[in-house]
Amino acid sequence: MIPFDRYPKEITLRDDARAVLRPMIPEDAEGLWSFLQQLPEIDKSHFHEDVDRREVVERWAKSLDYDAALPILAMQGNRVVGTVTLYRNKTGWKQRVGIVRILIATDVRHQGLGTAMIREIRHLGEKVALNYLLAEVIEEQQAAVRALERMGFEKAVVYRDFVNDRKGHLHNLVVLLHPMSGLEK
Amino acid sequence: MDATVIDVRKAHHQMKKLLGEIAIALETEDIPAARKDLEKALEALYSAGPGEGGPDALRYLDHALSYAHRVIGDLLHEKGLPPHSPVDFVEWYDAGEVPFREDW
């Protein structure tokens, strides 16, 4: 069960700045869109839709389904500075596998927010009884890969020249897995 | 840097004490991932053996310390406190360089 009672959750970053973690709500469309616009192109490559189109983000905000995709926002005041989303299948053979996507604003990186977001999603993954968390990261995003590995994710496979960015350039895709505690009981 | 048997025994004792303190702190917290990491830290500590030297003992103690750092991080996260980083405590390490740091 998703532990909504833990939100809003205040965290402190390395520079003593505060951020609040909470699930996304429909009213966050504008804030999320602004956040996505300032991300580097490489960070936007994995989206299935063009996130530069405001109506795409507005549609997401209107159709939130936490059991399928649970977006947790990191807020500083009214500004979105990071997101971590847990994607789940309600049925089928991957219903115990959660897919994790993390995005951090460039100006708050290296302050521990990414690691905090991984901790948060690991906790949520435990609470919704997943067997595995799966993260897919482009190999160039080494800081993200290292942070995931430090938090217990293990490289499962690296696909060479497997995914393309929005300009068509190919990149290696690193797939990392995190076994959850229920799996080992 | 070579560790003597006495160094390893001392480290083992300190690690056991640290993990005991962490276990007490975790008792009142509902953090399954941290409990799992504490179990792994204890497993590594037992694998190191009480006071045995050699590279395997050091490797297992290193694993135990890594898991312990992760549990401390989880506890701080739950309390909303700033993240723990070994780099912050570099002056306490008897080593030329702390081999890992917070990057993201």
Interface residues (C-beta under 8 A of the other chain):
Chain A: K9 E10 I11 T12 L13 R14 D16 I104 R109 H110 G112 L113 G114 T115 A116 R119 E120 R122 H123 E126 K127 A143 A144 R146 A147 R150 M151 G152 M180 S181 G182 E184
Chain B: I31 P32 A33 R35 K36 D37 R70 G73 D74 H77 G80 L81 P82 P83 S85 F100 E102 D103 W104
